[in-house]
Amino acid sequence: MMQSLNSKPIQKAIAEKRMAFHNVTWQTYQELTRLLGDRSVQVSFDGDTLEMVIPLEFHEFVSAMFETLVRILVLELGLNIKTMRSTTLNREDLPRGAEPDNAYYIQNQPLVKGRNIDLSNDPPPDLVVEIGITHTDLKKLELYAALGVPEIWRYDGQNWQIYGLVGDRYQELEYSPTFPRVPKVWLYEFLLSARDDEITATKELQKKARSLGAKL
């Protein structure tokens, strides 16, 4: 079942546009993000390579569905959440910066609720979601490990990978540390169903999460 859901063909060409620039300084990265302002361009910097991503239709759809998945799980499992979306996560002292598709404080929500985040003093988000249908020149896992993000979800149009930070490296996991009883197949079923009918898919996912929450 997992394999058939995983292998559904994806039109990768319509997912996003990427541009990479090498030998970039922190000052150039900062100036570019300032000039772009609130435009719908995601900019990440790993200390040398700067990548700009322009999300297109399928990318934005998947990002929104991950947002729905996380919100339903948090709601039905009785957890807290502070949503960051694609807020820039900058650390000048590293120097590193990233704009994920989605980012959340869940375990550490009580530490940061009700105010803006300052990563020089606050912990990084507990969970970051990266949608990457097309090739990236950035070593995203190394970038987020440097920022200290405990958990990463990556989706490439076919596979949902879950990574947990152990020391200074990520290990791929079968289950999310944040949602340890949620099987991966839930996401694949949800995405496939939502491409035809988002409301029905959301209701079905909510039923599953509610039954899981009732067992806790």
Buried (B, 14 or more C-beta within 10 A) or exposed (E): EEEEBEEEEBEBEEBBBBEBBEEBEBEEBBEBBEEBEEEEBBBBBBBEBBBBBEBBEBBBBBBBBBBBBBBBBBBBBEBEBBBBEBBBBBBEEBBBBBBBBBBBBBBBBEEBEEEEBEBEEBBBBBBBBBBBBBEBEBBBBBBBBBBBBBBBBBBBBBEBBBBBBEEEEBEEBEEBBBBEEBBBEBBBBBBEBBBEEBEEBBEBBBEBBEEBBEEE
